[in-house]
Amino acid sequence: MHAERLLSSPFDESESVGVFVIRANQTRVNGIARQEALLLAAMMIGQAALLALLLCGAVAVLISQPNIKLARNMRAMTPGSTERLDTPARHRRDEIGSLIGGANALLDANTRALQRERTLREGIEAMEAQYRRIFDSSSAGIFVLDEHGRLINSNPTVSKVVGMSLAAMGDLPRDDFIDRIFAQPERVRTMMQTAARTGETVSGDLELIQRGNARRWVHCLISVHHSLEACTQGQEQNTTEGLIYDITERKRTESAVQYQAEHDALTGLHNRAGSHAVIDRLIAGAVADGSALSVLCIDLDGFKQVNDEYGHEAGDQVLKVCAERMNAVVRRSTDLAGRLGGDEFVVALRDVGPLELTLSATAANLLSVLCEPVILSGGTAVRVGASIGIACAPRDGTDRATLIELADASMYEVKRTGKNNFAMAVAPAPCDRH
C-alpha cells in the first residue's frame, strides 16, 4: 500500500519539481493489529470469567444455600410431627418457595398416612380383642397351627366337631394335626399353600377321618398369617388359622340328591345323564393315557311282549333282574352299567379294546345271563333276549355321541339279522365323519 503526490515549485505552482511517495510498513502494521486483537480477546475472556464468577456466586447465594438449608431443616424434623418448613419472604414467589411448598405438602401427606396407620393399628388391636372373645365362645371349631402343622391352640368346639375327647385333643400337639384329623391331608395342605400365596381365606368341604361307622364332613376356612420373631434370627414363620363347621347332614342330603339325579330309581343303575357323565370321564381318561374303552349298547328282545302280556309290574321285575345280572357281569368299579331308558342299557368297559378276548367274553356273558328265565312274583317264568352293539375308542371315535351312535347302529343291525347276538361297530370312512 502507498500514496503518491506531485511536488510543486514554491515559486511556480505550475512547475512540478518532484513526486512525494508514502509507503506503509506492512510488517509493523500486521504486528500492531495482532497485538490489538490479542488484547481484545484477553479482555473478552476476562469479562466472561468475571461474569461466570458472578453467576456462580448468585447461584450459590440464591439456590444452593437455600437448598442446603432446606435439606438440613428436613433432616432435623421428627416424622409425623406438625413441624413445617418456613418460607423466607424473598423466596415466596420463586422456585425455592415452590420447592418448600411441595416439601410441606409431602410432609402433610406423610402425617396423614401415619395417622391412618395408627387408626388402622388401633382397629386391628380392637379386632384382635374381638377375635379372642369369639375364639373362646364361638360355636364354630377354631384351631391354630404352626408352620409344621402342629396344633398350637383350639377352642372346645373343635373337640365336638371332630368327635375326639379333650384328652385325645391334648395329645395332638405332639403329632401332625392335619394327618390326625382330615381324611385327605394333602388337600388341606394345598389349601394352606394357596392361602399363603394369595393372602386370602380359602374354603372347602373336607371329610374327617372316620371314627366309628359314620362319615363326618366339615366346611373349613383356612387363612395363613406371617409373623417375624426377633428371637429366631428374623426368620419368617407362618401360622395357620382354621374354622370348621359340621356339615355332615348337608353332605348326606347332597349325596342323596346327587345319587337320585344320576341313578335310575327302578334298577339302581346310572340313568341316562349319569351314564353319559361316566362315559365322558372314561373317554377323557382313555385319551389322556392312550388306553382303550369299549361301549356296549344293549336292547332287551321280547321285553314289550312281557310288558303287554303280564303288565308293567312284571316288566319292572324283568328290568330289575336284568340290571342285577348286568351288574354281576360288570364287576369292576371302574366299569359302567347304566339304563338309558325303557329297555335300553349301556355298558362301558375301561382298558378293553376291540381285539381283546375280555370284550367278546363280556358280551357273551351278558347275552347268556340276560337270556336266562326270570321268575315273576307270581311264580311265572318269562324270557327275554338281548341285542348288543359295540363301539370302541379310539378306533371308532373319541366322543360319547359318536361311540353310542355307532354302537346303537350295530345293535339294531343285530336285531335286524336275528337278535340275541352282539356285533362290533363298523367305523365310517374319514370323509363320512365330517
DOVEX-818540 format. One record per residue (C-alpha): x, y, z; residue in three letters. Coordinates in steps of 0.2 Angstrom, whole numbers, plus 5000, padded with zeros to 4 digits. Layout:
DOVEX-818540
REC | c1 | c2 | c3 | r
REC | X | Y | Z | ALA;
...
This chain:
DOVEX-818540
REC | c1 | c2 | c3 | r
REC | 5000 | 5000 | 5000 | MET;
REC | 5007 | 5018 | 4996 | HIS;
REC | 5001 | 5035 | 4992 | ALA;
REC | 5009 | 5047 | 4979 | GLU;
REC | 5008 | 5066 | 4977 | ARG;
REC | 5016 | 5079 | 4965 | LEU;
REC | 5028 | 5092 | 4972 | LEU;
REC | 5026 | 5109 | 4965 | SER;
REC | 5039 | 5123 | 4965 | SER;
REC | 5036 | 5136 | 4979 | PRO;
REC | 5039 | 5149 | 4966 | PHE;
REC | 5028 | 5142 | 4952 | ASP;
REC | 5014 | 5131 | 4957 | GLU;
REC | 5013 | 5125 | 4939 | SER;
REC | 5030 | 5119 | 4939 | GLU;
REC | 5032 | 5101 | 4946 | SER;
REC | 5049 | 5098 | 4955 | VAL;
REC | 5046 | 5080 | 4960 | GLY;
REC | 5034 | 5066 | 4967 | VAL;
REC | 5031 | 5063 | 4985 | PHE;
REC | 5028 | 5045 | 4989 | VAL;
REC | 5022 | 5037 | 5006 | ILE;
REC | 5023 | 5018 | 5008 | ARG;
REC | 5016 | 5009 | 5023 | ALA;
REC | 5027 | 4997 | 5034 | ASN;
REC | 5015 | 4982 | 5032 | GLN;
REC | 5025 | 4971 | 5044 | THR;
REC | 5023 | 4984 | 5058 | ARG;
REC | 5005 | 4986 | 5054 | VAL;
REC | 5002 | 4967 | 5055 | ASN;
REC | 5011 | 4966 | 5071 | GLY;
REC | 5001 | 4981 | 5079 | ILE;
REC | 4985 | 4973 | 5073 | ALA;
REC | 4989 | 4956 | 5081 | ARG;
REC | 4993 | 4964 | 5097 | GLN;
REC | 4977 | 4974 | 5097 | GLU;
REC | 4967 | 4958 | 5093 | ALA;
REC | 4976 | 4948 | 5107 | LEU;
REC | 4972 | 4962 | 5119 | LEU;
REC | 4954 | 4962 | 5114 | LEU;
REC | 4952 | 4943 | 5116 | ALA;
REC | 4960 | 4944 | 5133 | ALA;
REC | 4948 | 4957 | 5139 | MET;
REC | 4933 | 4947 | 5132 | MET;
REC | 4939 | 4931 | 5141 | ILE;
REC | 4942 | 4941 | 5157 | GLY;
REC | 4924 | 4948 | 5156 | GLN;
REC | 4917 | 4931 | 5153 | ALA;
REC | 4927 | 4924 | 5168 | ALA;
REC | 4921 | 4938 | 5179 | LEU;
REC | 4903 | 4935 | 5173 | LEU;
REC | 4904 | 4916 | 5177 | ALA;
REC | 4911 | 4920 | 5194 | LEU;
REC | 4897 | 4932 | 5197 | LEU;
REC | 4884 | 4919 | 5191 | LEU;
REC | 4891 | 4905 | 5202 | CYS;
REC | 4890 | 4917 | 5217 | GLY;
REC | 4872 | 4921 | 5213 | ALA;
REC | 4868 | 4903 | 5211 | VAL;
REC | 4876 | 4899 | 5227 | ALA;
REC | 4868 | 4913 | 5237 | VAL;
REC | 4851 | 4911 | 5228 | LEU;
REC | 4849 | 4892 | 5225 | ILE;
REC | 4862 | 4881 | 5233 | SER;
REC | 4862 | 4888 | 5251 | GLN;
REC | 4843 | 4889 | 5252 | PRO;
REC | 4843 | 4871 | 5246 | ASN;
REC | 4856 | 4865 | 5259 | ILE;
REC | 4847 | 4874 | 5272 | LYS;
REC | 4831 | 4866 | 5267 | LEU;
REC | 4838 | 4849 | 5267 | ALA;
REC | 4846 | 4852 | 5284 | ARG;
REC | 4829 | 4858 | 5292 | ASN;
REC | 4820 | 4842 | 5284 | MET;
REC | 4833 | 4830 | 5292 | ARG;
REC | 4830 | 4839 | 5309 | ALA;
REC | 4811 | 4837 | 5309 | MET;
REC | 4803 | 4822 | 5318 | THR;
REC | 4792 | 4811 | 5306 | PRO;
REC | 4774 | 4813 | 5309 | GLY;
REC | 4776 | 4829 | 5319 | SER;
REC | 4767 | 4845 | 5315 | THR;
REC | 4783 | 4854 | 5311 | GLU;
REC | 4784 | 4863 | 5294 | ARG;
REC | 4797 | 4872 | 5284 | LEU;
REC | 4796 | 4891 | 5284 | ASP;
REC | 4797 | 4900 | 5268 | THR;
REC | 4808 | 4916 | 5268 | PRO;
REC | 4799 | 4931 | 5262 | ALA;
REC | 4812 | 4933 | 5247 | ARG;
REC | 4808 | 4916 | 5241 | HIS;
REC | 4789 | 4916 | 5242 | ARG;
REC | 4787 | 4919 | 5223 | ARG;
REC | 4802 | 4909 | 5216 | ASP;
REC | 4807 | 4891 | 5213 | GLU;
REC | 4813 | 4889 | 5231 | ILE;
REC | 4796 | 4894 | 5238 | GLY;
REC | 4788 | 4881 | 5226 | SER;
REC | 4800 | 4868 | 5232 | LEU;
REC | 4797 | 4872 | 5251 | ILE;
REC | 4778 | 4872 | 5247 | GLY;
REC | 4780 | 4854 | 5239 | GLY;
REC | 4790 | 4848 | 5254 | ALA;
REC | 4777 | 4854 | 5266 | ASN;
REC | 4763 | 4846 | 5256 | ALA;
REC | 4773 | 4829 | 5256 | LEU;
REC | 4775 | 4831 | 5275 | LEU;
REC | 4756 | 4834 | 5277 | ASP;
REC | 4753 | 4818 | 5266 | ALA;
REC | 4765 | 4808 | 5277 | ASN;
REC | 4757 | 4814 | 5293 | THR;
REC | 4740 | 4809 | 5286 | ARG;
REC | 4747 | 4792 | 5281 | ALA;
REC | 4755 | 4789 | 5298 | LEU;
REC | 4738 | 4794 | 5306 | GLN;
REC | 4729 | 4782 | 5295 | ARG;
REC | 4741 | 4768 | 5300 | GLU;
REC | 4739 | 4772 | 5319 | ARG;
REC | 4720 | 4772 | 5316 | THR;
REC | 4721 | 4755 | 5307 | LEU;
REC | 4733 | 4748 | 5320 | ARG;
REC | 4720 | 4753 | 5334 | GLU;
REC | 4706 | 4745 | 5323 | GLY;
REC | 4717 | 4729 | 5322 | ILE;
REC | 4720 | 4728 | 5340 | GLU;
REC | 4702 | 4730 | 5344 | ALA;
REC | 4698 | 4717 | 5331 | MET;
REC | 4711 | 4705 | 5339 | GLU;
REC | 4702 | 4708 | 5355 | ALA;
REC | 4686 | 4703 | 5347 | GLN;
REC | 4693 | 4688 | 5339 | TYR;
REC | 4699 | 4682 | 5356 | ARG;
REC | 4682 | 4683 | 5363 | ARG;
REC | 4675 | 4674 | 5348 | ILE;
REC | 4688 | 4661 | 5350 | PHE;
REC | 4683 | 4657 | 5367 | ASP;
REC | 4664 | 4657 | 5364 | SER;
REC | 4661 | 4653 | 5346 | SER;
REC | 4650 | 4639 | 5341 | SER;
REC | 4662 | 4635 | 5326 | ALA;
REC | 4678 | 4625 | 5329 | GLY;
REC | 4693 | 4636 | 5329 | ILE;
REC | 4711 | 4630 | 5328 | PHE;
REC | 4729 | 4637 | 5326 | VAL;
REC | 4743 | 4628 | 5318 | LEU;
REC | 4762 | 4631 | 5317 | ASP;
REC | 4771 | 4630 | 5301 | GLU;
REC | 4774 | 4612 | 5303 | HIS;
REC | 4755 | 4608 | 5305 | GLY;
REC | 4756 | 4605 | 5324 | ARG;
REC | 4742 | 4612 | 5335 | LEU;
REC | 4745 | 4627 | 5344 | ILE;
REC | 4728 | 4631 | 5351 | ASN;
REC | 4710 | 4626 | 5349 | SER;
REC | 4693 | 4630 | 5356 | ASN;
REC | 4682 | 4617 | 5364 | PRO;
REC | 4671 | 4616 | 5349 | THR;
REC | 4684 | 4608 | 5339 | VAL;
REC | 4683 | 4593 | 5350 | SER;
REC | 4665 | 4591 | 5347 | LYS;
REC | 4666 | 4593 | 5328 | VAL;
REC | 4680 | 4581 | 5325 | VAL;
REC | 4672 | 4568 | 5338 | GLY;
REC | 4688 | 4567 | 5349 | MET;
REC | 4688 | 4569 | 5368 | SER;
REC | 4698 | 4583 | 5376 | LEU;
REC | 4711 | 4570 | 5382 | ALA;
REC | 4714 | 4565 | 5364 | ALA;
REC | 4714 | 4583 | 5359 | MET;
REC | 4728 | 4586 | 5372 | GLY;
REC | 4739 | 4573 | 5363 | ASP;
REC | 4738 | 4582 | 5346 | LEU;
REC | 4751 | 4595 | 5348 | PRO;
REC | 4764 | 4581 | 5348 | ARG;
REC | 4758 | 4575 | 5331 | ASP;
REC | 4753 | 4582 | 5314 | ASP;
REC | 4735 | 4589 | 5317 | PHE;
REC | 4731 | 4588 | 5298 | ILE;
REC | 4736 | 4570 | 5297 | ASP;
REC | 4726 | 4565 | 5313 | ARG;
REC | 4710 | 4574 | 5308 | ILE;
REC | 4707 | 4575 | 5290 | PHE;
REC | 4704 | 4560 | 5278 | ALA;
REC | 4713 | 4570 | 5264 | GLN;
REC | 4728 | 4579 | 5272 | PRO;
REC | 4736 | 4583 | 5256 | GLU;
REC | 4721 | 4593 | 5250 | ARG;
REC | 4722 | 4603 | 5267 | VAL;
REC | 4740 | 4607 | 5264 | ARG;
REC | 4736 | 4613 | 5246 | THR;
REC | 4723 | 4625 | 5253 | MET;
REC | 4736 | 4631 | 5266 | MET;
REC | 4748 | 4634 | 5252 | GLN;
REC | 4735 | 4644 | 5242 | THR;
REC | 4730 | 4654 | 5256 | ALA;
REC | 4749 | 4658 | 5260 | ALA;
REC | 4752 | 4663 | 5242 | ARG;
REC | 4736 | 4674 | 5239 | THR;
REC | 4735 | 4681 | 5256 | GLY;
REC | 4716 | 4677 | 5256 | GLU;
REC | 4705 | 4665 | 5265 | THR;
REC | 4702 | 4648 | 5256 | VAL;
REC | 4687 | 4637 | 5260 | SER;
REC | 4682 | 4620 | 5256 | GLY;
REC | 4672 | 4605 | 5261 | ASP;
REC | 4683 | 4591 | 5269 | LEU;
REC | 4680 | 4574 | 5275 | GLU;
REC | 4686 | 4569 | 5293 | LEU;
REC | 4695 | 4553 | 5297 | ILE;
REC | 4681 | 4541 | 5301 | GLN;
REC | 4678 | 4537 | 5319 | ARG;
REC | 4666 | 4523 | 5321 | GLY;
REC | 4653 | 4519 | 5307 | ASN;
REC | 4648 | 4537 | 5302 | ALA;
REC | 4657 | 4548 | 5290 | ARG;
REC | 4659 | 4566 | 5295 | ARG;
REC | 4661 | 4581 | 5285 | TRP;
REC | 4666 | 4599 | 5289 | VAL;
REC | 4666 | 4616 | 5280 | HIS;
REC | 4684 | 4623 | 5283 | CYS;
REC | 4690 | 4640 | 5281 | LEU;
REC | 4709 | 4642 | 5281 | ILE;
REC | 4720 | 4658 | 5282 | SER;
REC | 4738 | 4659 | 5284 | VAL;
REC | 4747 | 4673 | 5293 | HIS;
REC | 4765 | 4679 | 5293 | HIS;
REC | 4775 | 4684 | 5308 | SER;
REC | 4793 | 4688 | 5312 | LEU;
REC | 4801 | 4683 | 5329 | GLU;
REC | 4816 | 4693 | 5334 | ALA;
REC | 4822 | 4679 | 5344 | CYS;
REC | 4823 | 4667 | 5329 | THR;
REC | 4836 | 4677 | 5319 | GLN;
REC | 4822 | 4686 | 5310 | GLY;
REC | 4816 | 4670 | 5301 | GLN;
REC | 4799 | 4671 | 5294 | GLU;
REC | 4786 | 4660 | 5302 | GLN;
REC | 4768 | 4656 | 5297 | ASN;
REC | 4753 | 4652 | 5307 | THR;
REC | 4738 | 4644 | 5300 | THR;
REC | 4720 | 4648 | 5307 | GLU;
REC | 4706 | 4637 | 5303 | GLY;
REC | 4687 | 4637 | 5306 | LEU;
REC | 4677 | 4621 | 5304 | ILE;
REC | 4658 | 4619 | 5304 | TYR;
REC | 4650 | 4602 | 5305 | ASP;
REC | 4641 | 4599 | 5288 | ILE;
REC | 4638 | 4580 | 5289 | THR;
REC | 4619 | 4581 | 5287 | GLU;
REC | 4621 | 4593 | 5272 | ARG;
REC | 4633 | 4581 | 5264 | LYS;
REC | 4621 | 4567 | 5267 | ARG;
REC | 4607 | 4576 | 5259 | THR;
REC | 4618 | 4582 | 5244 | GLU;
REC | 4624 | 4564 | 5241 | SER;
REC | 4606 | 4558 | 5241 | ALA;
REC | 4601 | 4571 | 5229 | VAL;
REC | 4615 | 4568 | 5218 | GLN;
REC | 4613 | 4550 | 5218 | TYR;
REC | 4594 | 4552 | 5214 | GLN;
REC | 4599 | 4564 | 5199 | ALA;
REC | 4612 | 4551 | 5192 | GLU;
REC | 4604 | 4534 | 5195 | HIS;
REC | 4588 | 4525 | 5189 | ASP;
REC | 4575 | 4524 | 5203 | ALA;
REC | 4569 | 4507 | 5197 | LEU;
REC | 4585 | 4497 | 5194 | THR;
REC | 4598 | 4507 | 5204 | GLY;
REC | 4609 | 4509 | 5189 | LEU;
REC | 4616 | 4525 | 5182 | HIS;
REC | 4602 | 4534 | 5172 | ASN;
REC | 4605 | 4542 | 5155 | ARG;
REC | 4613 | 4558 | 5162 | ALA;
REC | 4624 | 4548 | 5175 | GLY;
REC | 4629 | 4536 | 5161 | SER;
REC | 4634 | 4550 | 5149 | HIS;
REC | 4644 | 4558 | 5163 | ALA;
REC | 4653 | 4542 | 5167 | VAL;
REC | 4657 | 4538 | 5149 | ILE;
REC | 4663 | 4556 | 5146 | ASP;
REC | 4675 | 4554 | 5161 | ARG;
REC | 4681 | 4537 | 5154 | LEU;
REC | 4684 | 4544 | 5137 | ILE;
REC | 4694 | 4558 | 5144 | ALA;
REC | 4705 | 4546 | 5154 | GLY;
REC | 4707 | 4534 | 5139 | ALA;
REC | 4713 | 4549 | 5128 | VAL;
REC | 4724 | 4555 | 5141 | ALA;
REC | 4734 | 4539 | 5145 | ASP;
REC | 4732 | 4531 | 5127 | GLY;
REC | 4721 | 4517 | 5133 | SER;
REC | 4705 | 4509 | 5125 | ALA;
REC | 4687 | 4510 | 5130 | LEU;
REC | 4673 | 4499 | 5124 | SER;
REC | 4655 | 4505 | 5124 | VAL;
REC | 4641 | 4492 | 5123 | LEU;
REC | 4623 | 4497 | 5119 | CYS;
REC | 4610 | 4483 | 5124 | ILE;
REC | 4592 | 4482 | 5120 | ASP;
REC | 4581 | 4468 | 5128 | LEU;
REC | 4572 | 4457 | 5115 | ASP;
REC | 4555 | 4452 | 5119 | GLY;
REC | 4553 | 4464 | 5133 | PHE;
REC | 4537 | 4473 | 5125 | LYS;
REC | 4528 | 4456 | 5124 | GLN;
REC | 4531 | 4453 | 5143 | VAL;
REC | 4525 | 4470 | 5147 | ASN;
REC | 4510 | 4469 | 5136 | ASP;
REC | 4505 | 4451 | 5142 | GLU;
REC | 4509 | 4452 | 5161 | TYR;
REC | 4508 | 4471 | 5164 | GLY;
REC | 4520 | 4485 | 5169 | HIS;
REC | 4524 | 4477 | 5186 | GLU;
REC | 4530 | 4462 | 5178 | ALA;
REC | 4540 | 4472 | 5166 | GLY;
REC | 4548 | 4481 | 5181 | ASP;
REC | 4553 | 4465 | 5189 | GLN;
REC | 4561 | 4460 | 5172 | VAL;
REC | 4571 | 4476 | 5171 | LEU;
REC | 4577 | 4475 | 5189 | LYS;
REC | 4583 | 4457 | 5187 | VAL;
REC | 4592 | 4461 | 5171 | CYS;
REC | 4600 | 4476 | 5179 | ALA;
REC | 4606 | 4464 | 5193 | GLU;
REC | 4613 | 4452 | 5181 | ARG;
REC | 4622 | 4465 | 5171 | MET;
REC | 4630 | 4472 | 5187 | ASN;
REC | 4636 | 4454 | 5191 | ALA;
REC | 4645 | 4453 | 5174 | VAL;
REC | 4652 | 4470 | 5175 | VAL;
REC | 4660 | 4469 | 5192 | ARG;
REC | 4674 | 4481 | 5191 | ARG;
REC | 4671 | 4498 | 5200 | SER;
REC | 4679 | 4507 | 5185 | THR;
REC | 4667 | 4500 | 5173 | ASP;
REC | 4649 | 4506 | 5170 | LEU;
REC | 4632 | 4498 | 5169 | ALA;
REC | 4618 | 4510 | 5166 | GLY;
REC | 4600 | 4511 | 5160 | ARG;
REC | 4597 | 4524 | 5146 | LEU;
REC | 4578 | 4522 | 5147 | GLY;
REC | 4564 | 4509 | 5144 | GLY;
REC | 4573 | 4493 | 5140 | ASP;
REC | 4589 | 4501 | 5133 | GLU;
REC | 4605 | 4499 | 5143 | PHE;
REC | 4623 | 4504 | 5141 | VAL;
REC | 4639 | 4496 | 5147 | VAL;
REC | 4656 | 4504 | 5147 | ALA;
REC | 4672 | 4494 | 5149 | LEU;
REC | 4688 | 4503 | 5154 | ARG;
REC | 4705 | 4497 | 5146 | ASP;
REC | 4696 | 4485 | 5135 | VAL;
REC | 4700 | 4486 | 5116 | GLY;
REC | 4691 | 4478 | 5101 | PRO;
REC | 4704 | 4464 | 5099 | LEU;
REC | 4704 | 4459 | 5117 | GLU;
REC | 4696 | 4442 | 5122 | LEU;
REC | 4689 | 4451 | 5138 | THR;
REC | 4677 | 4461 | 5126 | LEU;
REC | 4669 | 4446 | 5117 | SER;
REC | 4669 | 4436 | 5133 | ALA;
REC | 4659 | 4450 | 5142 | THR;
REC | 4647 | 4452 | 5128 | ALA;
REC | 4644 | 4433 | 5128 | ALA;
REC | 4642 | 4433 | 5147 | ASN;
REC | 4629 | 4447 | 5146 | LEU;
REC | 4619 | 4438 | 5132 | LEU;
REC | 4620 | 4422 | 5142 | SER;
REC | 4613 | 4429 | 5159 | VAL;
REC | 4600 | 4441 | 5150 | LEU;
REC | 4593 | 4426 | 5141 | CYS;
REC | 4590 | 4416 | 5157 | GLU;
REC | 4572 | 4414 | 5163 | PRO;
REC | 4565 | 4427 | 5175 | VAL;
REC | 4554 | 4421 | 5189 | ILE;
REC | 4540 | 4434 | 5192 | LEU;
REC | 4532 | 4437 | 5209 | SER;
REC | 4518 | 4425 | 5205 | GLY;
REC | 4529 | 4411 | 5200 | GLY;
REC | 4528 | 4413 | 5181 | THR;
REC | 4544 | 4411 | 5171 | ALA;
REC | 4547 | 4423 | 5157 | VAL;
REC | 4561 | 4425 | 5145 | ARG;
REC | 4569 | 4440 | 5136 | VAL;
REC | 4584 | 4441 | 5125 | GLY;
REC | 4597 | 4454 | 5121 | ALA;
REC | 4604 | 4463 | 5106 | SER;
REC | 4621 | 4471 | 5109 | ILE;
REC | 4631 | 4483 | 5098 | GLY;
REC | 4649 | 4488 | 5102 | ILE;
REC | 4660 | 4503 | 5098 | ALA;
REC | 4677 | 4506 | 5104 | CYS;
REC | 4688 | 4521 | 5107 | ALA;
REC | 4699 | 4527 | 5100 | PRO;
REC | 4696 | 4516 | 5085 | ARG;
REC | 4678 | 4521 | 5081 | ASP;
REC | 4679 | 4539 | 5089 | GLY;
REC | 4684 | 4548 | 5104 | THR;
REC | 4667 | 4557 | 5109 | ASP;
REC | 4652 | 4549 | 5118 | ARG;
REC | 4639 | 4554 | 5104 | ALA;
REC | 4649 | 4545 | 5091 | THR;
REC | 4653 | 4529 | 5101 | LEU;
REC | 4634 | 4527 | 5106 | ILE;
REC | 4628 | 4531 | 5089 | GLU;
REC | 4639 | 4518 | 5081 | LEU;
REC | 4636 | 4505 | 5095 | ALA;
REC | 4617 | 4509 | 5093 | ASP;
REC | 4618 | 4506 | 5074 | ALA;
REC | 4627 | 4489 | 5077 | SER;
REC | 4614 | 4484 | 5090 | MET;
REC | 4599 | 4487 | 5078 | TYR;
REC | 4609 | 4478 | 5064 | GLU;
REC | 4609 | 4463 | 5076 | VAL;
REC | 4590 | 4465 | 5079 | LYS;
REC | 4588 | 4465 | 5060 | ARG;
REC | 4598 | 4450 | 5057 | THR;
REC | 4591 | 4438 | 5071 | GLY;
REC | 4593 | 4446 | 5088 | LYS;
REC | 4601 | 4438 | 5103 | ASN;
REC | 4619 | 4442 | 5097 | ASN;
REC | 4632 | 4455 | 5098 | PHE;
REC | 4641 | 4464 | 5084 | ALA;
REC | 4656 | 4476 | 5083 | MET;
REC | 4653 | 4494 | 5075 | ALA;
REC | 4659 | 4497 | 5058 | VAL;
REC | 4668 | 4514 | 5059 | ALA;
REC | 4663 | 4526 | 5045 | PRO;
REC | 4676 | 4532 | 5032 | ALA;
REC | 4685 | 4548 | 5037 | PRO;
REC | 4675 | 4558 | 5025 | CYS;
REC | 4659 | 4552 | 5032 | ASP;
REC | 4664 | 4559 | 5050 | ARG;
REC | 4664 | 4576 | 5043 | HIS;
